[in-house]
Amino acid sequence: MRIQVLGTGCAKCRTLTANAEQAVRELGLEVKVEKVEDIKEIVKFGVMTTPALVLDGKVRATGKVLPPNAIKEMLSP
């Protein structure tokens, strides 16, 4: 599994990253949350509003900070 947070480093982007990391910890997953801050890379995903959460290459949320519980639901089988 690959988890990416797209954003330029704003407060919301940092919060979404922290929430994703918390969700991963709470689920006991051995997955690293990657931060993508390069605008050119973000645009490749078709994202125009950050922060965005990408799971296994698919954009799952844009423009909002998901709480850890919502991210955990997305990560659970």
C-alpha positions in Angstrom: 0.0 0.0 0.0 1.2 3.5 -0.8 -0.1 6.6 1.0 0.7 10.0 -0.3 -0.3 13.5 0.9 -0.2 16.1 -1.8 0.4 19.7 -0.7 2.9 22.5 -0.6 3.5 22.4 3.1 0.7 24.6 4.4 -0.8 24.0 7.9 -3.7 21.9 6.5 -1.2 19.7 4.5 0.8 19.1 7.7 -2.3 18.3 9.6 -3.5 15.8 7.0 -0.1 14.2 7.0 -0.1 13.9 10.8 -3.7 12.4 10.7 -2.7 9.9 8.1 0.4 8.9 10.1 -1.9 8.5 13.2 -4.3 6.3 11.3 -1.5 4.1 10.0 -0.1 3.7 13.6 -3.5 3.0 15.1 -4.2 0.3 12.5 -0.7 -1.2 13.0 0.3 -0.9 9.4 3.9 -0.9 8.3 3.4 1.9 5.7 5.2 5.2 5.3 3.1 8.3 4.6 4.8 10.1 1.7 4.6 13.9 1.4 4.5 15.2 -2.2 5.2 19.0 -2.2 6.4 19.5 -5.8 3.7 21.4 -7.7 4.5 19.5 -11.0 4.0 16.2 -9.3 0.8 17.3 -7.6 -0.6 18.5 -11.0 0.1 15.1 -12.5 -2.6 13.7 -10.2 -5.1 16.2 -11.6 -5.4 17.8 -8.1 -6.2 21.5 -8.1 -7.0 22.0 -4.4 -4.7 20.8 -1.6 -4.3 19.0 0.7 -5.1 15.8 -1.1 -4.9 12.2 0.0 -3.8 9.5 -2.5 -4.1 5.8 -1.8 -2.3 3.4 -4.1 -2.2 6.1 -6.9 -5.9 7.0 -6.6 -7.0 10.5 -5.3 -9.4 9.8 -2.4 -9.9 13.3 -1.0 -9.0 16.9 -2.0 -9.3 20.3 -0.4 -10.0 19.0 3.1 -8.3 17.7 6.2 -9.7 14.2 6.9 -9.7 13.1 10.6 -7.8 10.0 11.5 -11.0 7.9 11.8 -12.0 8.7 8.2 -8.6 7.8 6.9 -8.7 4.5 8.9 -12.0 3.6 7.2 -10.4 4.1 3.8 -7.4 2.0 4.8 -9.4 -0.9 6.3 -10.3 -3.8 4.0 
